[in-house]
Amino acid sequence: MEVHMQKLHGKRALVTGSGTGIGREVALELARQGADVVLHYASSKGGAESAEEEIRALGRKVAVLQADLGDVDACFDLVDRAAGFLGGLNVLVNNAGLTETATFLDVTPALFDRLYHINIRGQFFCAQRAARYMLEAQGGAIINMTSVHGLLSLPGYSVYAGTKGAIIAWTRELAIELAPREDSRKRHRPRLDQRTQRSRQVS
């Protein structure tokens, strides 16, 4: 007999960047708490598949999906496939991100675009797509992972820190629009959360 209740029993979660590190552990813990989970990876297929095996052993519904979140259409497709597999979506953990450093004078347009496309644009449009499913489900949770670099300054992080500071800002804006409240149809809005993590590449 289990000694604790599974707080997330029946919930359906998508975790981006869950092939390694924090994202992988978040996906495993969601499953331990009773959620069915879709793991996303960009390049860390082995880590995502080993997590899939652990989650399946817990008796949870689980799938692994690959996507390049620098592509907006791929963001939409990932969320749609995850919701289709799970039968809806209650939780999105926006964990995928890319770390690259360069001194300010050495930053290229390609590096700038690469970090902003994955770290900001990818998060934004995954959240936008997921929010629509959560509104249909009358509620949900979007958790945007950021970094201490959004608050602290170090040489070489002008682009990366900018993306992480932007996550903090746009999560506040999303909270204004999607904070829990009832509308005329008595539906609850998705709630927003923002978590800070140390600098690292997540895939």
N, CA and C atoms as an extended XYZ file, in Angstrom:
609
Properties=species:S:1:pos:R:3:atomname:S:1:resname:S:1:resid:I:1 pbc="F F F"
N         0.838       -1.190        0.000 N   MET     1
C         0.000        0.000        0.000 CA  MET     1
C         0.878        1.246        0.000 C   MET     1
N         0.539        2.258       -0.794 N   GLU     2
C         1.325        3.472       -0.847 CA  GLU     2
C         1.154        4.260        0.444 C   GLU     2
N         2.234        4.866        0.906 N   VAL     3
C         2.183        5.599        2.166 CA  VAL     3
C         1.812        7.065        1.947 C   VAL     3
N         1.708        7.500        0.697 N   HIS     4
C         1.300        8.873        0.436 CA  HIS     4
C         0.418        8.900       -0.805 C   HIS     4
N        -0.446        9.898       -0.860 N   MET     5
C        -1.320       10.041       -2.012 CA  MET     5
C        -0.530       10.641       -3.170 C   MET     5
N        -0.860       10.243       -4.372 N   GLN     6
C        -0.232       10.798       -5.555 CA  GLN     6
C        -0.976       12.086       -5.926 C   GLN     6
N        -0.339       13.206       -5.659 N   LYS     7
C        -0.994       14.502       -5.804 CA  LYS     7
C        -1.386       14.817       -7.236 C   LYS     7
N        -0.701       14.226       -8.195 N   LEU     8
C        -0.943       14.560       -9.602 CA  LEU     8
C        -1.628       13.426      -10.362 C   LEU     8
N        -2.273       12.541       -9.647 N   HIS     9
C        -2.962       11.423      -10.309 CA  HIS     9
C        -3.977       11.948      -11.324 C   HIS     9
N        -3.882       11.440      -12.542 N   GLY    10
C        -4.800       11.848      -13.593 CA  GLY    10
C        -4.372       13.083      -14.367 C   GLY    10
N        -3.285       13.734      -13.944 N   LYS    11
C        -2.809       14.914      -14.665 CA  LYS    11
C        -1.933       14.498      -15.843 C   LYS    11
N        -1.865       15.373      -16.848 N   ARG    12
C        -1.146       15.084      -18.091 CA  ARG    12
C        -0.124       16.185      -18.331 C   ARG    12
N         1.166       15.799      -18.411 N   ALA    13
C         2.237       16.788      -18.433 CA  ALA    13
C         3.172       16.608      -19.622 C   ALA    13
N         3.635       17.746      -20.147 N   LEU    14
C         4.693       17.794      -21.159 CA  LEU    14
C         5.877       18.515      -20.549 C   LEU    14
N         7.057       17.892      -20.615 N   VAL    15
C         8.277       18.514      -20.108 CA  VAL    15
C         9.251       18.655      -21.271 C   VAL    15
N         9.569       19.884      -21.638 N   THR    16
C        10.536       20.083      -22.717 CA  THR    16
C        11.951       19.997      -22.153 C   THR    16
N        12.880       19.591      -23.003 N   GLY    17
C        14.268       19.455      -22.564 CA  GLY    17
C        14.422       18.457      -21.439 C   GLY    17
N        13.768       17.308      -21.576 N   SER    18
C        13.775       16.333      -20.477 CA  SER    18
C        14.665       15.127      -20.752 C   SER    18
N        15.628       15.293      -21.658 N   GLY    19
C        16.579       14.219      -21.918 CA  GLY    19
C        17.730       14.190      -20.934 C   GLY    19
N        17.956       15.303      -20.245 N   THR    20
C        19.074       15.394      -19.302 CA  THR    20
C        18.697       16.270      -18.113 C   THR    20
N        19.504       16.189      -17.066 N   GLY    21
C        19.497       17.145      -15.977 CA  GLY    21
C        18.167       17.421      -15.306 C   GLY    21
N        17.917       18.713      -15.079 N   ILE    22
C        16.728       19.132      -14.338 CA  ILE    22
C        15.456       18.670      -15.019 C   ILE    22
N        15.368       18.828      -16.335 N   GLY    23
C        14.154       18.440      -17.048 CA  GLY    23
C        13.839       16.969      -16.886 C   GLY    23
N        14.857       16.138      -16.958 N   ARG    24
C        14.667       14.697      -16.791 CA  ARG    24
C        14.156       14.375      -15.391 C   ARG    24
N        14.743       15.005      -14.389 N   GLU    25
C        14.319       14.748      -13.011 CA  GLU    25
C        12.917       15.277      -12.743 C   GLU    25
N        12.581       16.410      -13.341 N   VAL    26
C        11.221       16.941      -13.197 CA  VAL    26
C        10.206       15.958      -13.776 C   VAL    26
N        10.508       15.432      -14.969 N   ALA    27
C         9.598       14.472      -15.599 CA  ALA    27
C         9.417       13.234      -14.735 C   ALA    27
N        10.504       12.737      -14.163 N   LEU    28
C        10.416       11.560      -13.295 CA  LEU    28
C         9.592       11.854      -12.046 C   LEU    28
N         9.783       13.028      -11.462 N   GLU    29
C         9.041       13.354      -10.241 CA  GLU    29
C         7.558       13.556      -10.530 C   GLU    29
N         7.232       14.161      -11.661 N   LEU    30
C         5.824       14.277      -12.039 CA  LEU    30
C         5.173       12.897      -12.120 C   LEU    30
N         5.896       11.951      -12.710 N   ALA    31
C         5.377       10.585      -12.815 CA  ALA    31
C         5.243        9.943      -11.438 C   ALA    31
N         6.221       10.154      -10.573 N   ARG    32
C         6.137        9.601       -9.220 CA  ARG    32
C         4.913       10.143       -8.473 C   ARG    32
N         4.550       11.375       -8.806 N   GLN    33
C         3.391       11.998       -8.162 CA  GLN    33
C         2.085       11.642       -8.854 C   GLN    33
N         2.160       10.778       -9.882 N   GLY    34
C         0.937       10.248      -10.486 CA  GLY    34
C         0.590       10.755      -11.859 C   GLY    34
N         1.377       11.674      -12.417 N   ALA    35
C         1.050       12.241      -13.724 CA  ALA    35
C         1.495       11.336      -14.863 C   ALA    35
N         0.746       11.370      -15.966 N   ASP    36
C         1.212       10.806      -17.227 CA  ASP    36
C         2.073       11.867      -17.898 C   ASP    36
N         3.141       11.442      -18.599 N   VAL    37
C         4.164       12.399      -19.024 CA  VAL    37
C         4.599       12.159      -20.466 C   VAL    37
N         4.776       13.249      -21.196 N   VAL    38
C         5.484       13.218      -22.474 CA  VAL    38
C         6.825       13.911      -22.270 C   VAL    38
N         7.899       13.187      -22.608 N   LEU    39
C         9.244       13.731      -22.520 CA  LEU    39
C         9.669       14.258      -23.886 C   LEU    39
N        10.193       15.463      -23.913 N   HIS    40
C        10.718       16.029      -25.152 CA  HIS    40
C        12.240       16.096      -25.077 C   HIS    40
N        12.883       15.869      -26.209 N   TYR    41
C        14.325       16.079      -26.289 CA  TYR    41
C        14.663       16.682      -27.646 C   TYR    41
N        15.806       17.363      -27.700 N   ALA    42
C        16.321       17.869      -28.970 CA  ALA    42
C        17.387       16.931      -29.506 C   ALA    42
N        18.348       16.549      -28.634 N   SER    43
C        19.438       15.682      -29.073 CA  SER    43
C        19.768       14.568      -28.077 C   SER    43
N        19.265       14.656      -26.851 N   SER    44
C        19.609       13.669      -25.808 CA  SER    44
C        18.603       12.521      -25.783 C   SER    44
N        18.584       11.768      -26.880 N   LYS    45
C        17.611       10.695      -27.027 CA  LYS    45
C        17.775        9.613      -25.964 C   LYS    45
N        19.025        9.229      -25.679 N   GLY    46
C        19.265        8.154      -24.725 CA  GLY    46
C        18.741        8.484      -23.341 C   GLY    46
N        18.965        9.694      -22.877 N   GLY    47
C        18.482       10.087      -21.555 CA  GLY    47
C        16.978       10.110      -21.482 C   GLY    47
N        16.337       10.588      -22.544 N   ALA    48
C        14.879       10.626      -22.571 CA  ALA    48
C        14.292        9.216      -22.582 C   ALA    48
N        14.899        8.324      -23.348 N   GLU    49
C        14.373        6.954      -23.433 CA  GLU    49
C        14.593        6.179      -22.138 C   GLU    49
N        15.695        6.434      -21.440 N   SER    50
C        15.894        5.753      -20.158 CA  SER    50
C        14.899        6.267      -19.124 C   SER    50
N        14.582        7.570      -19.167 N   ALA    51
C        13.555        8.113      -18.279 CA  ALA    51
C        12.190        7.526      -18.619 C   ALA    51
N        11.950        7.339      -19.908 N   GLU    52
C        10.692        6.718      -20.342 CA  GLU    52
C        10.526        5.336      -19.704 C   GLU    52
N        11.593        4.551      -19.687 N   GLU    53
C        11.524        3.215      -19.085 CA  GLU    53
C        11.205        3.295      -17.601 C   GLU    53
N        11.814        4.242      -16.908 N   GLU    54
C        11.541        4.391      -15.474 CA  GLU    54
C        10.097        4.799      -15.220 C   GLU    54
N         9.587        5.678      -16.042 N   ILE    55
C         8.213        6.142      -15.866 CA  ILE    55
C         7.219        5.033      -16.186 C   ILE    55
N         7.499        4.276      -17.222 N   ARG    56
C         6.610        3.164      -17.569 CA  ARG    56
C         6.570        2.128      -16.436 C   ARG    56
N         7.710        1.929      -15.767 N   ALA    57
C         7.765        0.987      -14.645 CA  ALA    57
C         6.908        1.453      -13.471 C   ALA    57
N         6.621        2.749      -13.419 N   LEU    58
C         5.756        3.285      -12.367 CA  LEU    58
C         4.274        3.112      -12.700 C   LEU    58
N         4.012        2.613      -13.907 N   GLY    59
C         2.623        2.404      -14.308 CA  GLY    59
C         1.983        3.617      -14.945 C   GLY    59
N         2.792        4.598      -15.303 N   ARG    60
C         2.280        5.824      -15.911 CA  ARG    60
C         2.310        5.711      -17.428 C   ARG    60
N         1.422        6.432      -18.085 N   LYS    61
C         1.430        6.551      -19.533 CA  LYS    61
C         2.555        7.491      -19.914 C   LYS    61
N         3.382        7.130      -20.899 N   VAL    62
C         4.558        7.923      -21.210 CA  VAL    62
C         4.934        7.788      -22.676 C   VAL    62
N         5.476        8.870      -23.230 N   ALA    63
C         5.989        8.850      -24.602 CA  ALA    63
C         7.178        9.801      -24.687 C   ALA    63
N         8.026        9.568      -25.696 N   VAL    64
C         9.178       10.420      -25.960 CA  VAL    64
C         9.017       11.037      -27.346 C   VAL    64
N         9.167       12.371      -27.436 N   LEU    65
C         9.034       13.063      -28.709 CA  LEU    65
C        10.250       13.967      -28.934 C   LEU    65
N        10.737       13.990      -30.170 N   GLN    66
C        11.858       14.855      -30.531 CA  GLN    66
C        11.334       16.076      -31.270 C   GLN    66
N        11.938       17.239      -30.997 N   ALA    67
C        11.564       18.443      -31.733 CA  ALA    67
C        12.644       19.505      -31.577 C   ALA    67
N        12.825       20.306      -32.619 N   ASP    68
C        13.711       21.458      -32.590 CA  ASP    68
C        12.862       22.677      -32.240 C   ASP    68
N        12.950       23.142      -31.002 N   LEU    69
C        12.080       24.216      -30.548 CA  LEU    69
C        12.529       25.590      -31.023 C   LEU    69
N        13.555       25.636      -31.863 N   GLY    70
C        13.892       26.867      -32.550 CA  GLY    70
C        12.970       27.134      -33.724 C   GLY    70
N        12.143       26.156      -34.047 N   ASP    71
C        11.180       26.217      -35.155 CA  ASP    71
C         9.780       26.332      -34.552 C   ASP    71
N         9.087       27.427      -34.830 N   VAL    72
C         7.769       27.647      -34.224 CA  VAL    72
C         6.779       26.551      -34.598 C   VAL    72
N         6.781       26.133      -35.850 N   ASP    73
C         5.871       25.060      -36.258 CA  ASP    73
C         6.158       23.778      -35.482 C   ASP    73
N         7.429       23.525      -35.182 N   ALA    74
C         7.788       22.346      -34.393 CA  ALA    74
C         7.272       22.468      -32.966 C   ALA    74
N         7.240       23.687      -32.432 N   CYS    75
C         6.670       23.912      -31.098 CA  CYS    75
C         5.190       23.548      -31.088 C   CYS    75
N         4.466       24.065      -32.067 N   PHE    76
C         3.042       23.762      -32.143 CA  PHE    76
C         2.802       22.260      -32.297 C   PHE    76
N         3.586       21.649      -33.181 N   ASP    77
C         3.418       20.221      -33.446 CA  ASP    77
C         3.732       19.388      -32.211 C   ASP    77
N         4.758       19.762      -31.463 N   LEU    78
C         5.111       19.032      -30.245 CA  LEU    78
C         3.962       19.057      -29.246 C   LEU    78
N         3.429       20.242      -28.992 N   VAL    79
C         2.334       20.353      -28.022 CA  VAL    79
C         1.106       19.587      -28.511 C   VAL    79
N         0.802       19.692      -29.783 N   ASP    80
C        -0.359       18.975      -30.328 CA  ASP    80
C        -0.183       17.460      -30.211 C   ASP    80
N         1.019       16.968      -30.524 N   ARG    81
C         1.263       15.526      -30.421 CA  ARG    81
C         1.206       15.053      -28.971 C   ARG    81
N         1.747       15.861      -28.065 N   ALA    82
C         1.717       15.500      -26.648 CA  ALA    82
C         0.288       15.454      -26.143 C   ALA    82
N        -0.495       16.474      -26.473 N   ALA    83
C        -1.897       16.508      -26.029 CA  ALA    83
C        -2.696       15.380      -26.663 C   ALA    83
N        -2.396       15.063      -27.909 N   GLY    84
C        -3.088       13.965      -28.562 CA  GLY    84
C        -2.794       12.635      -27.908 C   GLY    84
N        -1.531       12.407      -27.561 N   PHE    85
C        -1.149       11.156      -26.909 CA  PHE    85
C        -1.747       11.044      -25.514 C   PHE    85
N        -1.724       12.148      -24.769 N   LEU    86
C        -2.182       12.118      -23.378 CA  LEU    86
C        -3.693       12.276      -23.241 C   LEU    86
N        -4.345       12.755      -24.302 N   GLY    87
C        -5.775       13.011      -24.207 CA  GLY    87
C        -6.084       14.364      -23.595 C   GLY    87
N        -5.143       15.300      -23.737 N   GLY    88
C        -5.292       16.636      -23.166 CA  GLY    88
C        -3.991       17.051      -22.518 C   GLY    88
N        -3.992       18.215      -21.885 N   LEU    89
C        -2.769       18.722      -21.266 CA  LEU    89
C        -3.118       19.583      -20.059 C   LEU    89
N        -2.529       19.246      -18.915 N   ASN    90
C        -2.731       20.019      -17.681 CA  ASN    90
C        -1.487       20.777      -17.247 C   ASN    90
N        -0.303       20.264      -17.633 N   VAL    91
C         0.958       20.838      -17.154 CA  VAL    91
C         1.943       20.953      -18.309 C   VAL    91
N         2.560       22.138      -18.442 N   LEU    92
C         3.691       22.321      -19.340 CA  LEU    92
C         4.863       22.816      -18.508 C   LEU    92
N         5.982       22.091      -18.575 N   VAL    93
C         7.222       22.565      -17.972 CA  VAL    93
C         8.131       22.992      -19.121 C   VAL    93
N         8.289       24.300      -19.280 N   ASN    94
C         9.110       24.879      -20.338 CA  ASN    94
C        10.561       24.888      -19.872 C   ASN    94
N        11.245       23.772      -20.059 N   ASN    95
C        12.596       23.619      -19.521 CA  ASN    95
C        13.690       23.687      -20.589 C   ASN    95
N        13.349       23.422      -21.832 N   ALA    96
C        14.363       23.380      -22.886 CA  ALA    96
C        15.063       24.723      -23.030 C   ALA    96
N        16.372       24.666      -23.215 N   GLY    97
C        17.120       25.904      -23.394 CA  GLY    97
C        18.525       25.629      -23.885 C   GLY    97
N        19.180       26.665      -24.356 N   LEU    98
C        20.514       26.544      -24.913 CA  LEU    98
C        21.429       27.589      -24.283 C   LEU    98
N        22.637       27.163      -23.903 N   THR    99
C        23.639       28.072      -23.345 CA  THR    99
C        24.817       28.201      -24.302 C   THR    99
N        25.112       29.405      -24.720 N   GLU   100
C        26.324       29.698      -25.475 CA  GLU   100
C        26.858       31.031      -24.989 C   GLU   100
N        28.171       31.157      -24.914 N   THR   101
C        28.775       32.401      -24.441 CA  THR   101
C        29.660       33.016      -25.506 C   THR   101
N        29.728       34.340      -25.459 N   ALA   102
C        30.624       35.101      -26.336 CA  ALA   102
C        30.719       36.513      -25.780 C   ALA   102
N        31.873       37.122      -25.908 N   THR   103
C        31.965       38.507      -25.481 CA  THR   103
C        31.064       39.365      -26.361 C   THR   103
N        30.622       40.479      -25.810 N   PHE   104
C        29.661       41.338      -26.505 CA  PHE   104
C        30.118       41.679      -27.928 C   PHE   104
N        31.372       42.030      -28.100 N   LEU   105
C        31.863       42.429      -29.417 CA  LEU   105
C        32.017       41.266      -30.381 C   LEU   105
N        31.954       40.052      -29.875 N   ASP   106
C        32.092       38.866      -30.721 CA  ASP   106
C        30.769       38.173      -31.018 C   ASP   106
N        29.671       38.679      -30.482 N   VAL   107
C        28.364       38.059      -30.732 CA  VAL   107
C        27.994       38.214      -32.201 C   VAL   107
N        27.609       37.108      -32.831 N   THR   108
C        27.170       37.131      -34.226 CA  THR   108
C        25.652       37.097      -34.301 C   THR   108
N        25.085       37.564      -35.402 N   PRO   109
C        23.633       37.450      -35.564 CA  PRO   109
C        23.152       36.004      -35.457 C   PRO   109
N        23.940       35.065      -35.940 N   ALA   110
C        23.538       33.654      -35.881 CA  ALA   110
C        23.453       33.175      -34.440 C   ALA   110
N        24.447       33.521      -33.606 N   LEU   111
C        24.407       33.128      -32.196 CA  LEU   111
C        23.220       33.785      -31.494 C   LEU   111
N        23.029       35.076      -31.746 N   PHE   112
C        21.921       35.806      -31.138 CA  PHE   112
C        20.583       35.148      -31.473 C   PHE   112
N        20.364       34.891      -32.751 N   ASP   113
C        19.096       34.288      -33.181 CA  ASP   113
C        18.920       32.900      -32.590 C   ASP   113
N        19.981       32.113      -32.562 N   ARG   114
C        19.890       30.744      -32.055 CA  ARG   114
C        19.403       30.734      -30.605 C   ARG   114
N        19.981       31.574      -29.761 N   LEU   115
C        19.593       31.586      -28.353 CA  LEU   115
C        18.191       32.156      -28.148 C   LEU   115
N        17.869       33.227      -28.850 N   TYR   116
C        16.539       33.815      -28.670 CA  TYR   116
C        15.446       32.927      -29.260 C   TYR   116
N        15.739       32.254      -30.354 N   HIS   117
C        14.729       31.388      -30.969 CA  HIS   117
C        14.378       30.212      -30.062 C   HIS   117
N        15.368       29.629      -29.400 N   ILE   118
C        15.097       28.479      -28.528 CA  ILE   118
C        14.662       28.924      -27.138 C   ILE   118
N        15.425       29.825      -26.540 N   ASN   119
C        15.183       30.162      -25.137 CA  ASN   119
C        13.937       31.007      -24.914 C   ASN   119
N        13.596       31.857      -25.874 N   ILE   120
C        12.428       32.729      -25.717 CA  ILE   120
C        11.296       32.348      -26.660 C   ILE   120
N        11.566       32.366      -27.950 N   ARG   121
C        10.486       32.098      -28.901 CA  ARG   121
C         9.928       30.703      -28.719 C   ARG   121
N        10.793       29.725      -28.489 N   GLY   122
C        10.318       28.363      -28.279 CA  GLY   122
C         9.427       28.255      -27.061 C   GLY   122
N         9.876       28.841      -25.939 N   GLN   123
C         9.049       28.834      -24.724 CA  GLN   123
C         7.711       29.511      -24.971 C   GLN   123
N         7.769       30.681      -25.603 N   PHE   124
C         6.565       31.472      -25.811 CA  PHE   124
C         5.494       30.687      -26.574 C   PHE   124
N         5.888       30.093      -27.693 N   PHE   125
C         4.885       29.457      -28.529 CA  PHE   125
C         4.478       28.069      -28.040 C   PHE   125
N         5.352       27.397      -27.291 N   CYS   126
C         4.898       26.174      -26.594 CA  CYS   126
C         3.832       26.536      -25.570 C   CYS   126
N         4.070       27.609      -24.825 N   ALA   127
C         3.103       28.039      -23.808 CA  ALA   127
C         1.789       28.483      -24.442 C   ALA   127
N         1.886       29.219      -25.548 N   GLN   128
C         0.668       29.678      -26.209 CA  GLN   128
C        -0.205       28.505      -26.644 C   GLN   128
N         0.438       27.511      -27.264 N   ARG   129
C        -0.321       26.353      -27.737 CA  ARG   129
C        -0.885       25.556      -26.553 C   ARG   129
N        -0.053       25.362      -25.522 N   ALA   130
C        -0.492       24.585      -24.358 CA  ALA   130
C        -1.637       25.267      -23.636 C   ALA   130
N        -1.622       26.596      -23.566 N   ALA   131
C        -2.671       27.326      -22.847 CA  ALA   131
C        -4.045       27.057      -23.447 C   ALA   131
N        -4.112       26.864      -24.745 N   ARG   132
C        -5.401       26.589      -25.378 CA  ARG   132
C        -5.983       25.257      -24.891 C   ARG   132
N        -5.128       24.254      -24.760 N   TYR   133
C        -5.595       22.970      -24.234 CA  TYR   133
C        -5.997       23.096      -22.766 C   TYR   133
N        -5.277       23.910      -22.011 N   MET   134
C        -5.586       24.071      -20.592 CA  MET   134
C        -6.906       24.804      -20.392 C   MET   134
N        -7.201       25.755      -21.260 N   LEU   135
C        -8.487       26.429      -21.179 CA  LEU   135
C        -9.623       25.453      -21.456 C   LEU   135
N        -9.401       24.553      -22.398 N   GLU   136
C       -10.407       23.525      -22.669 CA  GLU   136
C       -10.600       22.617      -21.456 C   GLU   136
N        -9.506       22.363      -20.733 N   ALA   137
C        -9.557       21.492      -19.552 CA  ALA   137
C        -9.958       22.244      -18.292 C   ALA   137
N       -10.273       23.533      -18.425 N   GLN   138
C       -10.687       24.383      -17.312 CA  GLN   138
C        -9.584       24.561      -16.271 C   GLN   138
N        -8.361       24.659      -16.739 N   GLY   139
C        -7.268       24.955      -15.830 CA  GLY   139
C        -6.010       24.198      -16.170 C   GLY   139
N        -4.898       24.631      -15.583 N   GLY   140
C        -3.629       23.971      -15.819 CA  GLY   140
C        -2.502       24.783      -15.220 C   GLY   140
N        -1.270       24.354      -15.492 N   ALA   141
C        -0.090       25.040      -14.958 CA  ALA   141
C         0.996       25.108      -16.015 C   ALA   141
N         1.557       26.293      -16.217 N   ILE   142
C         2.689       26.495      -17.106 CA  ILE   142
C         3.862       26.943      -16.248 C   ILE   142
N         4.954       26.185      -16.293 N   ILE   143
C         6.135       26.476      -15.489 CA  ILE   143
C         7.277       26.816      -16.429 C   ILE   143
N         7.740       28.050      -16.379 N   ASN   144
C         8.820       28.525      -17.246 CA  ASN   144
C        10.131       28.520      -16.474 C   ASN   144
N        11.079       27.717      -16.915 N   MET   145
C        12.382       27.649      -16.266 CA  MET   145
C        13.280       28.766      -16.786 C   MET   145
N        13.923       29.474      -15.844 N   THR   146
C        14.854       30.525      -16.230 CA  THR   146
C        16.203       30.229      -15.582 C   THR   146
N        17.010       31.246      -15.302 N   SER   147
C        18.362       31.037      -14.792 CA  SER   147
C        18.776       32.195      -13.898 C   SER   147
N        19.752       31.940      -13.047 N   VAL   148
C        20.302       33.025      -12.230 CA  VAL   148
C        20.896       34.121      -13.112 C   VAL   148
N        21.223       33.794      -14.354 N   HIS   149
C        21.783       34.795      -15.256 CA  HIS   149
C        20.753       35.847      -15.647 C   HIS   149
N        19.480       35.573      -15.403 N   GLY   150
C        18.461       36.587      -15.623 CA  GLY   150
C        18.501       37.688      -14.579 C   GLY   150
N        19.228       37.444      -13.492 N   LEU   151
C        19.309       38.406      -12.387 CA  LEU   151
C        20.729       38.878      -12.104 C   LEU   151
N        21.722       38.059      -12.486 N   LEU   152
C        23.127       38.366      -12.212 CA  LEU   152
C        23.871       38.662      -13.505 C   LEU   152
N        25.013       39.317      -13.383 N   SER   153
C        25.791       39.696      -14.567 CA  SER   153
C        27.186       39.085      -14.527 C   SER   153
N        27.569       38.445      -15.627 N   LEU   154
C        28.909       37.880      -15.778 CA  LEU   154
C        29.391       38.136      -17.200 C   LEU   154
N        30.680       38.295      -17.417 N   PRO   155
C        31.202       38.518      -18.775 CA  PRO   155
C        30.886       37.336      -19.693 C   PRO   155
N        30.544       37.640      -20.921 N   GLY   156
C        30.311       36.602      -21.913 CA  GLY   156
C        28.875       36.139      -22.039 C   GLY   156
N        27.992       36.666      -21.190 N   TYR   157
C        26.609       36.175      -21.171 CA  TYR   157
C        25.603       37.222      -21.651 C   TYR   157
N        26.039       38.181      -22.451 N   SER   158
C        25.132       39.269      -22.835 CA  SER   158
C        23.874       38.762      -23.540 C   SER   158
N        24.020       37.771      -24.409 N   VAL   159
C        22.849       37.237      -25.124 CA  VAL   159
C        22.078       36.273      -24.239 C   VAL   159
N        22.766       35.316      -23.646 N   TYR   160
C        22.099       34.322      -22.802 CA  TYR   160
C        21.355       34.980      -21.651 C   TYR   160
N        22.013       35.928      -20.959 N   ALA   161
C        21.363       36.607      -19.839 CA  ALA   161
C        20.133       37.370      -20.306 C   ALA   161
N        20.216       37.940      -21.502 N   GLY   162
C        19.057       38.644      -22.046 CA  GLY   162
C        17.862       37.725      -22.224 C   GLY   162
N        18.114       36.504      -22.701 N   THR   163
C        16.991       35.572      -22.882 CA  THR   163
C        16.388       35.178      -21.540 C   THR   163
N        17.232       35.005      -20.535 N   LYS   164
C        16.727       34.559      -19.237 CA  LYS   164
C        16.001       35.679      -18.496 C   LYS   164
N        16.492       36.918      -18.664 N   GLY   165
C        15.755       38.046      -18.105 CA  GLY   165
C        14.414       38.226      -18.786 C   GLY   165
N        14.380       37.967      -20.085 N   ALA   166
C        13.122       38.075      -20.825 CA  ALA   166
C        12.100       37.054      -20.340 C   ALA   166
N        12.567       35.862      -19.974 N   ILE   167
C        11.641       34.850      -19.448 CA  ILE   167
C        10.963       35.362      -18.187 C   ILE   167
N        11.743       35.999      -17.311 N   ILE   168
C        11.170       36.547      -16.085 CA  ILE   168
C        10.095       37.581      -16.411 C   ILE   168
N        10.400       38.451      -17.359 N   ALA   169
C         9.457       39.516      -17.712 CA  ALA   169
C         8.195       38.973      -18.368 C   ALA   169
N         8.345       38.080      -19.339 N   TRP   170
C         7.138       37.643      -20.046 CA  TRP   170
C         6.300       36.676      -19.227 C   TRP   170
N         6.916       36.006      -18.257 N   THR   171
C         6.115       35.175      -17.356 CA  THR   171
C         5.210       36.054      -16.505 C   THR   171
N         5.709       37.199      -16.059 N   ARG   172
C         4.853       38.132      -15.324 CA  ARG   172
C         3.696       38.611      -16.193 C   ARG   172
N         3.991       38.903      -17.450 N   GLU   173
C         2.930       39.347      -18.357 CA  GLU   173
C         1.889       38.255      -18.576 C   GLU   173
N         2.354       37.007      -18.726 N   LEU   174
C         1.408       35.905      -18.897 CA  LEU   174
C         0.530       35.752      -17.667 C   LEU   174
N         1.111       35.951      -16.497 N   ALA   175
C         0.339       35.807      -15.267 CA  ALA   175
C        -0.817       36.797      -15.229 C   ALA   175
N        -0.610       37.988      -15.772 N   ILE   176
C        -1.681       38.985      -15.810 CA  ILE   176
C        -2.826       38.494      -16.686 C   ILE   176
N        -2.483       37.879      -17.812 N   GLU   177
C        -3.518       37.441      -18.752 CA  GLU   177
C        -4.137       36.100      -18.394 C   GLU   177
N        -3.352       35.211      -17.777 N   LEU   178
C        -3.816       33.844      -17.554 CA  LEU   178
C        -3.943       33.467      -16.081 C   LEU   178
N        -3.840       34.458      -15.188 N   ALA   179
C        -3.967       34.159      -13.763 CA  ALA   179
C        -5.324       33.524      -13.481 C   ALA   179
N        -5.400       32.636      -12.453 N   PRO   180
C        -6.678       31.961      -12.158 CA  PRO   180
C        -7.790       32.965      -11.870 C   PRO   180
N        -8.850       32.833      -12.620 N   ARG   181
C       -10.037       33.647      -12.398 CA  ARG   181
C       -11.181       33.005      -13.152 C   ARG   181
N       -12.379       33.402      -12.851 N   GLU   182
C       -13.533       32.858      -13.547 CA  GLU   182
C       -14.027       33.857      -14.573 C   GLU   182
N       -14.372       33.346      -15.752 N   ASP   183
C       -14.975       34.216      -16.739 CA  ASP   183
C       -16.473       33.933      -16.789 C   ASP   183
N       -17.119       34.439      -17.796 N   SER   184
C       -18.574       34.297      -17.865 CA  SER   184
C       -19.016       32.851      -18.004 C   SER   184
N       -18.076       31.967      -18.419 N   ARG   185
C       -18.412       30.555      -18.569 CA  ARG   185
C       -17.927       29.758      -17.368 C   ARG   185
N       -17.482       30.460      -16.327 N   LYS   186
C       -17.047       29.829      -15.080 CA  LYS   186
C       -15.843       28.912      -15.289 C   LYS   186
N       -14.976       29.274      -16.213 N   ARG   187
C       -13.782       28.462      -16.450 CA  ARG   187
C       -12.582       29.100      -15.767 C   ARG   187
N       -11.720       28.285      -15.209 N   HIS   188
C       -10.516       28.775      -14.569 CA  HIS   188
C        -9.388       28.891      -15.593 C   HIS   188
N        -8.594       29.939      -15.454 N   ARG   189
C        -7.477       30.150      -16.359 CA  ARG   189
C        -6.260       29.345      -15.901 C   ARG   189
N        -5.368       29.017      -16.841 N   PRO   190
C        -4.118       28.367      -16.438 CA  PRO   190
C        -3.326       29.272      -15.503 C   PRO   190
N        -2.583       28.676      -14.590 N   ARG   191
C        -1.733       29.471      -13.709 CA  ARG   191
C        -0.289       29.389      -14.205 C   ARG   191
N         0.473       30.432      -13.899 N   LEU   192
C         1.848       30.555      -14.365 CA  LEU   192
C         2.817       30.451      -13.207 C   LEU   192
N         3.945       29.845      -13.475 N   ASP   193
C         4.994       29.757      -12.473 CA  ASP   193
C         6.321       30.008      -13.169 C   ASP   193
N         7.290       30.462      -12.394 N   GLN   194
C         8.613       30.745      -12.935 CA  GLN   194
C         9.643       30.181      -11.976 C   GLN   194
N        10.516       29.344      -12.457 N   ARG   195
C        11.541       28.728      -11.627 CA  ARG   195
C        12.919       29.086      -12.157 C   ARG   195
N        13.843       29.289      -11.246 N   THR   196
C        15.199       29.678      -11.608 CA  THR   196
C        16.132       28.494      -11.466 C   THR   196
N        16.981       28.285      -12.456 N   GLN   197
C        17.956       27.212      -12.420 CA  GLN   197
C        19.310       27.764      -12.803 C   GLN   197
N        20.343       27.000      -12.509 N   ARG   198
C        21.689       27.423      -12.857 CA  ARG   198
C        21.916       27.290      -14.369 C   ARG   198
N        22.874       28.037      -14.859 N   SER   199
C        23.169       28.030      -16.289 CA  SER   199
C        23.626       26.654      -16.754 C   SER   199
N        22.966       26.157      -17.818 N   ARG   200
C        23.389       24.901      -18.418 CA  ARG   200
C        22.593       24.704      -19.701 C   ARG   200
N        23.121       23.898      -20.591 N   GLN   201
C        22.384       23.554      -21.805 CA  GLN   201
C        21.436       22.418      -21.481 C   GLN   201
N        20.211       22.534      -21.948 N   VAL   202
C        19.202       21.513      -21.690 CA  VAL   202
C        18.675       21.008      -23.000 C   VAL   202
N        18.684       19.685      -23.176 N   SER   203
C        18.170       19.140      -24.426 CA  SER   203
C        17.476       17.805      -24.171 C   SER   203
